[in-house]
Amino acid sequence: MEMSPRETVSPAYLSLASLATYSGLSRSTLRRLLAAGALPYYKPRGGKILISVVEFDEWLVRHRVAAGADANAILRDVLEPDRAARRRSA
């Protein structure tokens, strides 16, 4: 039985390269987020890194910022949470 274009299945997990295409973020930015522990991922049997589309979308919604916010400051807050907490408490 052939599937129509409307019935195509989207993958539940994406590779880093596919996530970069999906999100519009560069692979280097995604790698920094992974290394900082800011973005959840899976590495089955020590192989390729996989990211859940659902978890990524939820993560993205949690990091929504009002219009006009400084993108560099946002990225620093995600990559350096201690620095962001100190800035908020000052």
C-alpha positions in Angstrom: 0.0 0.0 0.0 1.5 3.3 -1.1 1.2 6.4 1.1 0.0 9.7 -0.3 2.1 12.8 0.3 -0.4 13.8 3.1 0.3 10.5 4.9 4.1 10.8 5.0 5.6 10.2 8.4 7.8 12.7 10.0 10.7 11.3 12.0 10.4 11.5 15.8 14.2 12.0 16.1 16.5 14.1 14.0 20.3 14.1 13.5 22.2 17.2 14.3 22.4 18.1 10.5 18.6 17.5 10.1 17.9 19.6 13.3 19.9 22.4 11.9 17.8 22.4 8.7 14.6 22.0 10.7 15.4 24.8 13.2 17.4 27.2 11.1 20.1 27.2 13.8 23.7 26.4 12.8 25.2 23.0 13.7 27.9 24.9 15.7 25.2 26.6 17.8 23.4 23.3 18.3 26.7 21.7 19.3 27.3 24.5 21.9 23.8 24.0 23.3 24.4 20.2 23.6 27.8 20.6 25.2 26.4 23.1 27.7 23.7 20.6 28.6 21.0 23.1 27.6 19.4 20.9 24.9 18.3 17.3 25.6 19.6 14.6 23.2 20.1 10.8 22.8 23.2 8.9 21.7 22.1 5.3 21.4 25.0 2.8 21.8 27.4 5.7 21.6 26.5 6.4 18.0 25.0 9.4 16.3 23.4 12.2 18.3 19.6 12.2 18.0 17.3 14.9 19.2 13.6 14.4 19.8 11.5 16.8 17.6 8.9 17.0 20.4 11.5 17.8 23.1 13.2 20.3 20.8 9.9 22.1 20.1 9.1 22.2 23.8 12.6 23.5 24.6 12.2 26.2 21.9 8.8 27.3 23.4 10.4 27.6 26.9 13.0 29.9 25.4 10.6 32.3 23.7 11.6 35.9 24.1 9.6 39.0 23.6 10.2 41.0 20.4 13.2 43.3 20.5 15.3 41.2 22.9 19.0 41.0 22.3 19.7 37.6 20.6 23.3 37.5 21.9 22.2 38.0 25.5 19.6 35.2 25.1 22.2 32.8 23.8 24.6 33.7 26.6 21.8 33.1 29.1 21.2 29.6 27.7 24.9 28.7 27.5 25.9 30.4 30.8 22.9 30.0 33.2 25.0 31.0 36.2 25.9 34.3 34.6 22.2 34.9 33.8 21.1 34.2 37.4 23.7 36.6 38.8 22.6 39.3 36.3 18.9 38.8 37.3 19.7 38.9 41.1 21.7 42.1 40.8 
